[in-house]
């Protein structure tokens, strides 16, 4: 029998979502006992990508006092240009502004190097949160008033609440017996980085094409990060073309708005698959980020969604603690689930296709139905809140997303 | 035996439901749903009245709380987590049994007594905060009951009273709606004639040294499936009263 230690919250998974949650909890309830565990070492990943952080998400980091540390190489996305032909009223870019508390004069997103995000989080977390590296979870017991994690070395960690922030293939999710809904979009997501002839002027471009949306996100210098979707066949076809030929196709897709382009790296292509947990919470356990919902490719969308989870979950936990409630109680955790489910389901739909959002044929719509929103009888309501969401008027969103303390 | 204001039939009715107290999706689901709004109100008012430090994990440390009609301990446990020294009183032995078992499972130290407010008052005990939530509408002799509750408050201390108003709207929502249409509560849980208006309660307790400090309505928002504080006191409402020093 190993030694057992008691925590209020044990977060399994030291990625950006897990670390941010740990920081938020300890900032607002300083005497909360929080532990972040990871099966590996806590270190900055070897990943040169920049990710688009939505405005609401950067506000979380501002409130936590770490935005300055991670924004040294951040490129603001000050403008958004939508270049679709018919549906001119769509002002929401697919991969960015699902957030909606954008204020005039404030960039609605920033492109931030992933390394800087994790680097800043780790630096601050080391001094503010208890971290435990190389802690692989062997088993989970959520049966009592306290949950127990047994680690590979035989030691046990007890906590009122366990957070599974261990990624899209969450082992904890399986241990908790939570099933997933999987859907293959039969499309691929493609990403690459380009340099281009015409300066982007801190503008993101969104091009609506029959094959799906095509977005360019401004990086420092005359460079941009591209994210788009293609049919499987077209994605395969593209892969076998020369870089020059690829560049010509990209220029055409973008309507030459950035002039001549050059690929800085090979195009990466991922099947677009949705993996959605049927439940986000069970007694004493909550799923966070990719463990709850994963949409490939990882374009930063996953990170934004995960950090929005953090904003909602931290507020739910902190309020429960302040009210003297048992914060691992299912009743409490369901508030988090209710809060996030619609947003996540929306993302799943949006990813499927903006144009088919309200079509009855949309597979994602059916998924949402299966997902238990009771969409059939609440359809007008969903539509209304969709529109509010699109217009950036979400009432009652998490406080952190609008830059408020919890 | 001390004079009791608790109606035997009322006690029996709730004891039958007692085992389900702590099942959030069971028959006490409405109370579980209702809990956050009451807890937030209690916290906010107690912090303000006693000038306590809200950032502390246990801001109520060193304070004596009494929950009258504590049931399975839905309010006692949160108050204990916030540091209060809590006494829970309920006329039903069975409720007290369940509350004790649950507190033990939760690792909380709470004093549970199968007794009445009259019996406690007769012993001369007093508390910083008396919680009187969702009880008064089930009591046989309201003036006698509220007199004993008021006596249990220390001078300068607080009493919270939550109940249902006697209005047409309350009849429609709390009885027809909650018991018949939505089936939230077993039929017969409430009887309309026993509902009290805020003025009636105020008039009784003011005779026992209590001054109203705050009044708030509580309304159900079906879209969010949530209870919120509101200005509308026509159905559910909460009163906060301070004992004269």
Interface residues (C-beta under 8 A of the other chain):
Chain A: X29 X30 X31 X32 X144 X145 X319 X321 X322 X323 X324 X325 X326 X329 X330 X331 X338 X381 X396
Chain B: X24 X32 X35 X36 X39 X40 X43 X54 X55 X56 X57 X77 X78 X79 X80 X81 X82 X105 X106 X107 X223 X224 X225
